[in-house]
Amino acid sequence: MKSSMLQKMFGKRSKYGNERPTWNGKIEGEVCSLKFDSKGEMGRWDELLLLEKAGVIQSLERQKKYVLQERFRDIYNENKWIAAEVYKSDFYYFSNQDDRWVAEDFKGVGTSLFRSKWKRAKFQYQNENLEFRLSGYGRE
């Protein structure tokens, strides 16, 4: 059987076995439905929305991309491009208390690939008014 047929029959399971919940609500008066990687990440989204409503933070976004390395042409094959390496934070907002931008990631399990990209992003963007934060189990 093809993998697409198996996925339809059994549904797609996440890498770590957690549920991928859907958040339904209103943002700036618009009804929307958002997918999250975990219930914990969805809960943090709710907290951040309340903080935004209270004026503690502003300009809340999801899945902000940070380029760690631009795409480049393969030196052995000029017709081939190597894709850019990108780090994506779960949340991005301006903290009025700290007077800086925050890129926040919610993690239940920190993989070595995540830790590597996170460190590179912190290093590459260290001279900007931007703080990289981790939230999740035991980190808040």
N, C-alpha and C positions, 0 to 999 in steps of 0.2 A: 504494500500500500504506500502511496505517496504521503509525505509528511503533511501536506496541506489537508488531505482527507483525514488523517489522524487528528489534526488540530480541531477540525470541525466536529469530529466524533467525541473527542475527550476534552476539548477546550484547551487554551494555552495556559500552561503553568509557569509561574514566575521562577526565576533562577533560585531563589531561596525559599520557595514554597509559601510566601506570604500572599495574602489577597491583594488585588489591585482595586481599591475602592474608587467609587465615583462620587464627587462632591456636586451637589445641586444647590444652587442659590442665586443670589443677585449680586452683581458687581456694578457699581455706578448705575443702578436702575435697570441693568440688562440681565435677563435670566440666562444662566449659563450652566454647563455641565462640564466638570473637569476631572480628568483621570489622574490618580496619584499612584506612586509605587508602593505605598504602605498606608495603614491606618494612622500610624504615628506621624507621617508626613502630612496627611490630610488634617490631623488634629493641630499640627503646627501652623498650617495655613489658616485655620479658624482663629487661632490665637493672634496671628499677625494681622488678620482682618480687624479684630477687636482693637488691637494696638493702633492700627491706622485710623479707625473711627474715633479713638480717644485722643488722637493727635500726637502720640508718642513717636510714630513713624509715618512716612509718607512715600508716595510713588512706588507702591508694592507691585512687583512683577514676579513672574515665574520663568524658570528655564533660561536665564540670561547666559549668553555664550561669551567665553573669553578665549581668544586665539592664543595658543601657546607657541605654535610654529606655523607660519604661512605655508601654503601649498608651494611645491617647487617641481621643476622639471627634472626627470630622471636623467642623469648624465650619460647613461649607457643606451637609453632609448629616448630620443628627443620628442617622440610623439606621446610619451607617457608622462602624466603628471602624478606626483605623490600628494595625496590628500592632506589638507591642513590638520593639525592636531588641535582639538578644541576641548576645553573644560566647560561644563555646564553646571551652574549653581542651581539648587532647588528654588531659592528665593533671592530676591534682590530688592533692596529698599534703602531709603535715607533715614537714618536714626537721628531724630531731633535732639535726643539727650546727648549723644556722642558727637554730634555735628559732623557725621561722615556717612559715606555709602557703605552698605554691608552686603556681602555675598554670603549667603547662608546655605549650608547643606545639612539635611536631616539624614542621619545614618543610624541604622540598627546594627549593621555589620560593615566594617570598613575593610575593603579589599586592598591588596597591595597596589593594584592599578589606580584605584581612587586616591590612595595616600600619595602616590607618586605625582599624579596630575595636580592634586590639591597643593602640594609643596611647590611645584613649578609655578602654579598660578600665583601663590603668595609671593614668591620671589619676583616674578615678572612684573607684577602690579604693585610692588611695595612702595613706590614713590608717588602713587596716586592717593587721593583721599578715600581709600577703599580698604575695608577690613574683611578678611575671610573668617567666618565663624562656623563652628560645628555645633549642631544641636542633635538631640536624640537621647537614647537611653543612657542615663547617668552623666550627661554633658551639660545640662541646663543649669 
